[in-house]
Amino acid sequence: MLSLKGIEAALGSRGFTPRGAFHPGAADAVPALSDGRPAATLVLAGQAGPEMWRRFSSVPPDGRDPLDDWSRRELGAIARKTGASALFPSDGPPYLPFPRWAQRAEAVFVSPIGVLIHPDYGLWHSYRGALTFAERLDLPAPEPRSNPCETCAAKPCLTSCPVDALKHEGYDVPACIGHLERPEGSDCLGLGCRARRACPIGRGYTYEPAQAEFHMAAFLRSCRAG
């Protein structure tokens, strides 16, 4: 019998961090399952901390998007075992509304720099995919959490970018890319976004240097390709 705890255990066994679940409504724009039935439960899978990275990096990467390929393979295996359909942020265009689903599934909030912040993980987390089920699984009541940004007076995330690319008004992508492509951008490129690193929340989940460098290099490639 399917249960949320069993699904979360399956995710954890493959290195994923369970990232909450919810019962979709029409406004959530969750696709039907592969057999055409409506999705009654959606469970998010992601990363927070080093476990997923260590599992992924133990396998020699190949292809243009090795982490996406790895996520598809691992989540796909869980989906087949549990009778779920697997969905991914890279599906598209049009792309699925993962940020909206994240805010339905757990206590995450939009930070001043636009990235979703978690009260424990800070800005050091991501969503790698979702599993959808025809069954309406029993889910725990939402845990009340507060937005840590509301009590952060200094907001160092807004003042730490060397080229002021992250502001309340939006993200200046050309300024960011230009900085990363210059020698002075090696700090952000090798250790991760300086504005992200300035956030005091979730310091224990900060990406390892190799993980940060991998993600920043992938980000730079995607911007160049776009």
N, C-alpha and C positions, 0 to 999 in steps of 0.2 A: 504493500500500500504506500502510495506516494505521501511524503510529508516534507515540509519545508526543512526540517532538521536533516533529513536524509539527503535532500538536494544540496544543502549547504555543505554537508560532509563530502559529497562527491566533488563539489567545486574545490574544497580545501585539499582534497587528495591529489588534485592536479595543479596546485599552486595558486589557484584563484582566491581572492578575498570575496566572500558573499557581500553584496552591496544593497541588500534590502529587497523587498517584494511588495506588490500591490495587486489589487483586483482592477483590471482596466475597465474604463467606461468608454463610451463612444468618442468623447472629446480627447482621449489619449492617443488616438490614431495608431493603435497597435494592430499590425496585420493579422489576418486569419492564419491559423496553423496550416502546415503544408497540405493537410487533407481537407482544408476548407472550413473546418470548425472554428468558431470564434475562440479567441484566447480568454480564458477566465482568470488566469494567474500569470503574472510576469515576475521573474526573478532575475535580478541584475548580478553580473559577475564582473569583477575588476581586480585592481591591484592596490595595495597599500602596504608599504614596507617591502622588504627585499625578496620574499619567498618566490613570487611569480617570476621576477627577473632572474633569480638564480636557476630556476628550473628551465626557463627559456634559454638562457645563455649557456647552459650545459650541452645544448644541442647546436652543432655548427649551423649558423644561419645561412640561408640561401634565398635567392629570389629578390625581387625589388622591395617587397614589404614582408620581411621574414616574421615580424611579430604578429602582424595580421594573419599571416598564414598559420603560424603556430596556434593562435587563439582559435581560428576556425577549426583546426584539427582537434584540439583538446576539447573545446566546447561542443563540437559536433559529436564527439564520442560520447559525452555525457547525454546529449540530446537523444541519441539513438538508444541508449540504455534506459532512459526514463520516458520515452515516448513524447518528448518535447520537440518544439521547433526552435532553432537557434537564429538569433538576429544579431547584426553587428553594426557598429557605428560607421564602418566603411561601406556598408550597403548603400548604393545610390550612385548618382543623384536620381531622384530626390532622396535626401538623407533622413534617416529616422530620428525622431526628437529625443535622443538620449538624455540631454540635459533636463528636459521636462520630466522624463520618466524618473531620473535620479531624484528630483525633488519630490516626486510622489512616493518613492520607495524608502527614503531615509532622510535624516536631518542634514541636508546640505543647503548652503545659501550662496547667493551670488556675491562674490567678494568685490571690493572696490576696483580691482583690475579685471573683473569680468569672469574670472575662473571660479568654479564652484569650490567653496571651502567647507571642510568637514570639521566639527568641533574637536575631534581627536586627531585626524590625519592631517589637518591643515590643508595646504595646497598640494600635498604629495600623494595623490591618488588618481586613479583613472578608471574608466569603465571599458571593459574589453568586449562585452557582449551581453546578451539577454537570452534567457530560456523562457518560452511561453508554453503553457499547459492548458488543455481543455478542461481539466479538473479545477474546481474552485477550492484551493487548498486553505486550510486554517492558517491564519497569519496572526502574529502577536499584535497587540495594540501599539500604535506608534509611541516611541519613547520621546517625551518632551525634551528638546534640547534648544539652547539659545544660540543665536548667531554671534560668534566670537568677535566679528568685526565691529559690532555695535558698541563694545566696551573697549575697543582699541583706539585710544586717543591719538597716538603717534602716526598710525597707518604708514609704516615704513615702506610698504609695497608701492606706494605712490611716489616716493621720493628717491628710490634706490636705483632706478634704471639710469644707466650712464647717458642715454640719449633721450630720456623723457618720453619713451614710446608708449608708456602705460599711464593713462589719465582717466578721470571720470568721464570725459567725453568719448573715449573709445581707444582703440589700439592702433597705433601708427605702425603698421606692418613694414612699410619701406624703410623707416628709420631703424627699426629693429634688425632687419635683414642687412642693411648697410653696415651696421655696427658689427654683426656677426662675421661679415666678410672681410673686416679689417683686422690687423694684428691685435689691436686693443680689445677686440671682442673675444679673445681666446678664453678669458675667464668665464664668460657666460656660455661659450660653446663647449668648454670642457667640464664645467661643474654645474651647469644649469642656470636658468634665468636668475639674474641677481635680485630682481624684484621679488620673485618667488622665494628665494632663499632668505630674504629679509623678514618674512612673516614669522612671528614668534610662535605660532601654533603648529603643532605636529613636528617639531624638530627631530624627534626620534624616528620619523618616517622619511627623512630626507633621502633622496636617491643616492646610491653609491656613485662614485665618479664615472665608472664605466657605463652605468645605466643612464646617468644624466647626459653623458656624451653621445650615447646611442640615440636618445630621444631628440636631442638638439640637432644632430646631424640629419636625422629623418625629417625634422621640421624644416630645416634649411633646404633639403632636397625637394620637398613638396612645394615650397614657395618658389623655388627656381623653376620647377616644372610647370607651375600654374601661371 
